[in-house]
Amino acid sequence: MRLFSKDRNVHRFTVAGKPVTCPLCGGTAFVASSAQLHTQGLTFFQLEWLGKTAYVLVCDGCSQIQWFGKAPEKVSGA
C-alpha cells in the first residue's frame, strides 16, 4: 500500500552520492520533511527556535522514517 503516491511530494533521494532506500521494505520513494531538535535547556528558556534542524524522509511504502543531519539531495526526474 502506497501512503503518499497521489501526493506530488514523493521523490527519490541520494545521500553522499548513493540512493536512499528504506531499510525495512526496500522502497525508494520518500516524502521529505524537517524536524526541529530541542534540548532541555532551550525548552526551559523557551528558545526552541534556536535548536538545530534535522531532515527526515518518510518511506512511501511502509512509513519508516529516516533521519539525516544534512538535507538529502532530490533526484531530478524521479
N, CA, C and O atoms as a printed pandas DataFrame, in Angstrom:
     atom_number atom_name residue_name chain_id  residue_number  x_coord  y_coord  z_coord
0              1         N          MET        A               1    0.841   -1.179    0.000
1              2        CA          MET        A               1    0.000    0.000    0.000
2              3         C          MET        A               1    0.885    1.240    0.000
3              4         O          MET        A               1    1.725    1.396    0.886
4              5         N          ARG        A               2    0.714    2.100   -0.953
5              6        CA          ARG        A               2    1.470    3.344   -1.027
6              7         C          ARG        A               2    0.759    4.413   -0.212
7              8         O          ARG        A               2   -0.449    4.608   -0.346
8              9         N          LEU        A               3    1.510    5.099    0.624
9             10        CA          LEU        A               3    0.916    6.094    1.513
10            11         C          LEU        A               3    0.719    7.446    0.854
11            12         O          LEU        A               3   -0.296    8.108    1.076
12            13         N          PHE        A               4    1.687    7.861    0.040
13            14        CA          PHE        A               4    1.675    9.216   -0.489
14            15         C          PHE        A               4    1.672    9.262   -2.011
15            16         O          PHE        A               4    1.871   10.337   -2.576
16            17         N          SER        A               5    1.459    8.165   -2.686
17            18        CA          SER        A               5    1.650    8.090   -4.132
18            19         C          SER        A               5    0.882    9.156   -4.900
19            20         O          SER        A               5    1.363    9.616   -5.936
20            21         N          LYS        A               6   -0.267    9.557   -4.441
21            22        CA          LYS        A               6   -1.030   10.596   -5.136
22            23         C          LYS        A               6   -0.495   11.991   -4.817
23            24         O          LYS        A               6   -0.859   12.969   -5.470
24            25         N          ASP        A               7    0.351   12.072   -3.831
25            26        CA          ASP        A               7    0.951   13.340   -3.418
26            27         C          ASP        A               7    2.111   13.681   -4.342
27            28         O          ASP        A               7    2.938   12.817   -4.632
28            29         N          ARG        A               8    2.186   14.906   -4.802
29            30        CA          ARG        A               8    3.259   15.329   -5.705
30            31         C          ARG        A               8    4.616   15.416   -5.028
31            32         O          ARG        A               8    5.625   15.590   -5.711
32            33         N          ASN        A               9    4.670   15.302   -3.736
33            34        CA          ASN        A               9    5.924   15.461   -2.995
34            35         C          ASN        A               9    6.694   14.160   -2.816
35            36         O          ASN        A               9    7.646   14.123   -2.036
36            37         N          VAL        A              10    6.315   13.095   -3.510
37            38        CA          VAL        A              10    7.026   11.821   -3.419
38            39         C          VAL        A              10    8.188   11.865   -4.406
39            40         O          VAL        A              10    7.995   12.102   -5.598
40            41         N          HIS        A              11    9.400   11.633   -3.892
41            42        CA          HIS        A              11   10.601   11.712   -4.724
42            43         C          HIS        A              11   11.588   10.618   -4.329
43            44         O          HIS        A              11   11.404    9.923   -3.330
44            45         N          ARG        A              12   12.623   10.487   -5.124
45            46        CA          ARG        A              12   13.772    9.646   -4.811
46            47         C          ARG        A              12   14.892   10.582   -4.369
47            48         O          ARG        A              12   14.970   11.724   -4.821
48            49         N          PHE        A              13   15.766   10.089   -3.474
49            50        CA          PHE        A              13   16.813   10.928   -2.907
50            51         C          PHE        A              13   18.145   10.198   -2.898
51            52         O          PHE        A              13   18.205    8.970   -2.955
52            53         N          THR        A              14   19.211   10.986   -2.825
53            54        CA          THR        A              14   20.549   10.434   -2.632
54            55         C          THR        A              14   21.186   11.113   -1.434
55            56         O          THR        A              14   20.872   12.256   -1.103
56            57         N          VAL        A              15   22.091   10.380   -0.789
57            58        CA          VAL        A              15   22.904   10.910    0.311
58            59         C          VAL        A              15   24.328   10.447    0.047
59            60         O          VAL        A              15   24.573    9.256   -0.143
60            61         N          ALA        A              16   25.258   11.379    0.035
61            62        CA          ALA        A              16   26.665   11.077   -0.256
62            63         C          ALA        A              16   26.808   10.346   -1.592
63            64         O          ALA        A              16   27.665    9.475   -1.746
64            65         N          GLY        A              17   25.959   10.713   -2.554
65            66        CA          GLY        A              17   26.035   10.131   -3.883
66            67         C          GLY        A              17   25.417    8.754   -4.032
67            68         O          GLY        A              17   25.482    8.165   -5.111
68            69         N          LYS        A              18   24.817    8.226   -2.969
69            70        CA          LYS        A              18   24.200    6.895   -3.018
70            71         C          LYS        A              18   22.689    7.021   -2.880
71            72         O          LYS        A              18   22.210    7.862   -2.119
72            73         N          PRO        A              19   21.933    6.205   -3.601
73            74        CA          PRO        A              19   20.471    6.281   -3.494
74            75         C          PRO        A              19   20.000    5.867   -2.108
75            76         O          PRO        A              19   20.527    4.932   -1.505
76            77         N          VAL        A              20   19.003    6.578   -1.621
77            78        CA          VAL        A              20   18.411    6.244   -0.324
78            79         C          VAL        A              20   17.370    5.151   -0.550
79            80         O          VAL        A              20   16.504    5.271   -1.416
80            81         N          THR        A              21   17.467    4.093    0.238
81            82        CA          THR        A              21   16.469    3.028    0.216
82            83         C          THR        A              21   15.981    2.794    1.640
83            84         O          THR        A              21   16.703    3.042    2.606
84            85         N          CYS        A              22   14.776    2.325    1.753
85            86        CA          CYS        A              22   14.203    2.041    3.066
86            87         C          CYS        A              22   14.811    0.752    3.613
87            88         O          CYS        A              22   14.802   -0.269    2.925
88            89         N          PRO        A              23   15.337    0.781    4.835
89            90        CA          PRO        A              23   15.917   -0.431    5.419
90            91         C          PRO        A              23   14.864   -1.479    5.784
91            92         O          PRO        A              23   15.199   -2.642    6.008
92            93         N          LEU        A              24   13.608   -1.077    5.846
93            94        CA          LEU        A              24   12.552   -2.005    6.238
94            95         C          LEU        A              24   11.937   -2.728    5.042
95            96         O          LEU        A              24   11.839   -3.955    5.037
96            97         N          CYS        A              25   11.517   -1.955    4.016
97            98        CA          CYS        A              25   10.814   -2.574    2.889
98            99         C          CYS        A              25   11.578   -2.485    1.570
99           100         O          CYS        A              25   11.156   -3.066    0.570
100          101         N          GLY        A              26   12.704   -1.760    1.561
101          102        CA          GLY        A              26   13.480   -1.623    0.343
102          103         C          GLY        A              26   12.960   -0.577   -0.615
103          104         O          GLY        A              26   13.464   -0.460   -1.732
104          105         N          GLY        A              27   11.958    0.190   -0.202
105          106        CA          GLY        A              27   11.375    1.223   -1.056
106          107         C          GLY        A              27   12.363    2.328   -1.391
107          108         O          GLY        A              27   13.344    2.537   -0.678
108          109         N          THR        A              28   12.094    3.029   -2.481
109          110        CA          THR        A              28   12.976    4.117   -2.916
110          111         C          THR        A              28   12.227    5.433   -3.105
111          112         O          THR        A              28   12.816    6.408   -3.572
112          113         N          ALA        A              29   10.954    5.481   -2.755
113          114        CA          ALA        A              29   10.148    6.699   -2.880
114          115         C          ALA        A              29    9.862    7.249   -1.486
115          116         O          ALA        A              29    9.405    6.525   -0.602
116          117         N          PHE        A              30   10.140    8.551   -1.301
117          118        CA          PHE        A              30   10.029    9.166    0.019
118          119         C          PHE        A              30    9.374   10.539   -0.056
119          120         O          PHE        A              30    9.388   11.199   -1.095
120          121         N          VAL        A              31    8.804   10.947    1.062
121          122        CA          VAL        A              31    8.340   12.317    1.249
122          123         C          VAL        A              31    9.315   12.973    2.214
123          124         O          VAL        A              31    9.587   12.439    3.289
124          125         N          ALA        A              32    9.844   14.135    1.826
125          126        CA          ALA        A              32   10.823   14.836    2.652
126          127         C          ALA        A              32   10.132   15.809    3.597
127          128         O          ALA        A              32    9.100   16.396    3.273
128          129         N          SER        A              33   10.726   15.961    4.765
129          130        CA          SER        A              33   10.244   16.913    5.751
130          131         C          SER        A              33   11.428   17.322    6.621
131          132         O          SER        A              33   12.551   16.863    6.414
132          133         N          SER        A              34   11.169   18.171    7.576
133          134        CA          SER        A              34   12.215   18.547    8.529
134          135         C          SER        A              34   11.622   18.540    9.922
135          136         O          SER        A              34   10.404   18.602   10.090
136          137         N          ALA        A              35   12.485   18.464   10.919
137          138        CA          ALA        A              35   12.045   18.422   12.311
138          139         C          ALA        A              35   12.984   19.271   13.154
139          140         O          ALA        A              35   14.201   19.233   12.974
140          141         N          GLN        A              36   12.421   20.024   14.058
141          142        CA          GLN        A              36   13.213   20.855   14.950
142          143         C          GLN        A              36   13.716   19.997   16.102
143          144         O          GLN        A              36   12.938   19.268   16.718
144          145         N          LEU        A              37   15.009   20.077   16.398
145          146        CA          LEU        A              37   15.588   19.324   17.501
146          147         C          LEU        A              37   15.659   20.222   18.736
147          148         O          LEU        A              37   16.162   21.344   18.670
148          149         N          HIS        A              38   15.160   19.725   19.844
149          150        CA          HIS        A              38   15.101   20.514   21.077
150          151         C          HIS        A              38   16.020   19.933   22.140
151          152         O          HIS        A              38   16.272   18.728   22.169
152          153         N          THR        A              39   16.511   20.792   23.003
153          154        CA          THR        A              39   17.256   20.361   24.181
154          155         C          THR        A              39   16.505   20.833   25.418
155          156         O          THR        A              39   15.645   21.709   25.327
156          157         N          GLN        A              40   16.824   20.260   26.564
157          158        CA          GLN        A              40   16.157   20.670   27.804
158          159         C          GLN        A              40   16.408   22.141   28.107
159          160         O          GLN        A              40   15.508   22.856   28.546
160          161         N          GLY        A              41   17.636   22.584   27.869
161          162        CA          GLY        A              41   17.972   23.978   28.162
162          163         C          GLY        A              41   17.194   24.954   27.304
163          164         O          GLY        A              41   16.655   25.939   27.809
164          165         N          LEU        A              42   17.133   24.685   26.006
165          166        CA          LEU        A              42   16.390   25.576   25.120
166          167         C          LEU        A              42   14.904   25.573   25.454
167          168         O          LEU        A              42   14.248   26.614   25.394
168          169         N          THR        A              43   14.376   24.412   25.803
169          170        CA          THR        A              43   12.964   24.328   26.164
170          171         C          THR        A              43   12.698   25.084   27.458
171          172         O          THR        A              43   11.699   25.796   27.559
172          173         N          PHE        A              44   13.578   24.942   28.451
173          174        CA          PHE        A              44   13.402   25.624   29.731
174          175         C          PHE        A              44   13.322   27.132   29.538
175          176         O          PHE        A              44   12.503   27.798   30.170
176          177         N          PHE        A              45   14.169   27.672   28.667
177          178        CA          PHE        A              45   14.187   29.115   28.432
178          179         C          PHE        A              45   13.288   29.538   27.268
179          180         O          PHE        A              45   13.345   30.686   26.826
180          181         N          GLN        A              46   12.463   28.620   26.773
181          182        CA          GLN        A              46   11.539   28.858   25.664
182          183         C          GLN        A              46   12.269   29.404   24.435
183          184         O          GLN        A              46   11.815   30.351   23.793
184          185         N          LEU        A              47   13.405   28.786   24.126
185          186        CA          LEU        A              47   14.207   29.181   22.973
186          187         C          LEU        A              47   14.356   28.036   21.979
187          188         O          LEU        A              47   15.404   27.885   21.351
188          189         N          GLU        A              48   13.304   27.229   21.837
189          190        CA          GLU        A              48   13.370   26.083   20.941
190          191         C          GLU        A              48   13.734   26.472   19.520
191          192         O          GLU        A              48   14.357   25.690   18.801
192          193         N          TRP        A              49   13.353   27.669   19.111
193          194        CA          TRP        A              49   13.627   28.118   17.742
194          195         C          TRP        A              49   15.119   28.224   17.448
195          196         O          TRP        A              49   15.514   28.300   16.285
196          197         N          LEU        A              50   15.954   28.228   18.493
197          198        CA          LEU        A              50   17.400   28.265   18.291
198          199         C          LEU        A              50   17.994   26.877   18.035
199          200         O          LEU        A              50   19.168   26.752   17.686
200          201         N          GLY        A              51   17.177   25.843   18.210
201          202        CA          GLY        A              51   17.656   24.472   18.043
202          203         C          GLY        A              51   17.996   24.148   16.596
203          204         O          GLY        A              51   17.600   24.861   15.674
204          205         N          LYS        A              52   18.726   23.074   16.415
205          206        CA          LYS        A              52   19.106   22.639   15.077
206          207         C          LYS        A              52   17.939   21.935   14.392
207          208         O          LYS        A              52   16.976   21.513   15.033
208          209         N          THR        A              53   18.054   21.824   13.081
209          210        CA          THR        A              53   17.037   21.159   12.285
210          211         C          THR        A              53   17.580   19.833   11.764
211          212         O          THR        A              53   18.728   19.750   11.328
212          213         N          ALA        A              54   16.747   18.802   11.813
213          214        CA          ALA        A              54   17.075   17.513   11.212
214          215         C          ALA        A              54   16.183   17.350    9.987
215          216         O          ALA        A              54   15.099   17.929    9.911
216          217         N          TYR        A              55   16.648   16.562    9.041
217          218        CA          TYR        A              55   15.886   16.302    7.825
218          219         C          TYR        A              55   15.402   14.860    7.877
219          220         O          TYR        A              55   16.158   13.953    8.223
220          221         N          VAL        A              56   14.146   14.658    7.532
221          222        CA          VAL        A              56   13.566   13.326    7.599
222          223         C          VAL        A              56   12.988   12.924    6.248
223          224         O          VAL        A              56   12.453   13.753    5.512
224          225         N          LEU        A              57   13.106   11.645    5.942
225          226        CA          LEU        A              57   12.468   11.064    4.770
226          227         C          LEU        A              57   11.514    9.983    5.261
227          228         O          LEU        A              57   11.907    9.089    6.010
228          229         N          VAL        A              58   10.264   10.073    4.835
229          230        CA          VAL        A              58    9.245    9.094    5.211
230          231         C          VAL        A              58    8.998    8.196    4.004
231          232         O          VAL        A              58    8.634    8.677    2.931
232          233         N          CYS        A              59    9.194    6.907    4.180
233          234        CA          CYS        A              59    9.031    5.940    3.092
234          235         C          CYS        A              59    7.575    5.900    2.633
235          236         O          CYS        A              59    6.657    5.807    3.448
236          237         N          ASP        A              60    7.379    5.971    1.323
237          238        CA          ASP        A              60    6.042    5.905    0.746
238          239         C          ASP        A              60    5.438    4.504    0.882
239          240         O          ASP        A              60    4.215    4.360    0.890
240          241         N          GLY        A              61    6.269    3.486    0.988
241          242        CA          GLY        A              61    5.778    2.116    1.058
242          243         C          GLY        A              61    5.328    1.671    2.429
243          244         O          GLY        A              61    4.287    1.028    2.567
244          245         N          CYS        A              62    6.122    2.015    3.470
245          246        CA          CYS        A              62    5.815    1.455    4.794
246          247         C          CYS        A              62    5.795    2.492    5.917
247          248         O          CYS        A              62    5.497    2.147    7.061
248          249         N          SER        A              63    6.100    3.731    5.621
249          250        CA          SER        A              63    6.108    4.867    6.558
250          251         C          SER        A              63    7.308    4.881    7.513
251          252         O          SER        A              63    7.313    5.637    8.485
252          253         N          GLN        A              64    8.312    4.062    7.246
253          254        CA          GLN        A              64    9.556    4.102    8.036
254          255         C          GLN        A              64   10.157    5.505    7.907
255          256         O          GLN        A              64   10.177    6.067    6.812
256          257         N          ILE        A              65   10.641    6.070    9.005
257          258        CA          ILE        A              65   11.231    7.405    8.995
258          259         C          ILE        A              65   12.741    7.286    9.135
259          260         O          ILE        A              65   13.245    6.590   10.016
260          261         N          GLN        A              66   13.457    7.980    8.248
261          262        CA          GLN        A              66   14.917    8.044    8.322
262          263         C          GLN        A              66   15.311    9.484    8.608
263          264         O          GLN        A              66   14.781   10.414    8.001
264          265         N          TRP        A              67   16.250    9.664    9.541
265          266        CA          TRP        A              67   16.704   10.988    9.970
266          267         C          TRP        A              67   18.085   11.281    9.393
267          268         O          TRP        A              67   18.929   10.390    9.296
268          269         N          PHE        A              68   18.307   12.549    9.008
269          270        CA          PHE        A              68   19.582   12.978    8.438
270          271         C          PHE        A              68   19.980   14.329    9.024
271          272         O          PHE        A              68   19.131   15.172    9.312
272          273         N          GLY        A              69   21.285   14.517    9.196
273          274        CA          GLY        A              69   21.801   15.794    9.690
274          275         C          GLY        A              69   21.909   16.835    8.598
275          276         O          GLY        A              69   21.814   18.032    8.873
276          277         N          LYS        A              70   22.106   16.405    7.367
277          278        CA          LYS        A              70   22.152   17.300    6.207
278          279         C          LYS        A              70   21.023   16.915    5.271
279          280         O          LYS        A              70   20.598   15.760    5.242
280          281         N          ALA        A              71   20.545   17.866    4.517
281          282        CA          ALA        A              71   19.425   17.609    3.609
282          283         C          ALA        A              71   19.801   16.627    2.515
283          284         O          ALA        A              71   20.786   16.853    1.811
284          285         N          PRO        A              72   19.053   15.545    2.345
285          286        CA          PRO        A              72   19.287   14.626    1.227
286          287         C          PRO        A              72   19.017   15.354   -0.096
287          288         O          PRO        A              72   18.216   16.287   -0.153
288          289         N          GLU        A              73   19.694   14.916   -1.143
289          290        CA          GLU        A              73   19.519   15.531   -2.451
290          291         C          GLU        A              73   18.412   14.824   -3.213
291          292         O          GLU        A              73   18.397   13.597   -3.318
292          293         N          LYS        A              74   17.479   15.619   -3.746
293          294        CA          LYS        A              74   16.394   15.054   -4.535
294          295         C          LYS        A              74   16.933   14.674   -5.914
295          296         O          LYS        A              74   17.667   15.444   -6.533
296          297         N          VAL        A              75   16.566   13.489   -6.387
297          298        CA          VAL        A              75   16.975   13.029   -7.707
298          299         C          VAL        A              75   16.051   13.671   -8.729
299          300         O          VAL        A              75   14.832   13.519   -8.646
300          301         N          SER        A              76   16.619   14.386   -9.693
301          302        CA          SER        A              76   15.800   15.063  -10.687
302          303         C          SER        A              76   15.160   14.046  -11.628
303          304         O          SER        A              76   15.756   13.027  -11.979
304          305         N          GLY        A              77   13.946   14.351  -12.017
305          306        CA          GLY        A              77   13.232   13.489  -12.930
306          307         C          GLY        A              77   12.620   12.257  -12.301
307          308         O          GLY        A              77   12.092   11.398  -13.008
308          309         N          ALA        A              78   12.684   12.154  -10.974
309          310        CA          ALA        A              78   12.142   10.961  -10.308
310          311         C          ALA        A              78   10.774   11.247   -9.729
311          312         O          ALA        A              78   10.160   10.364   -9.131
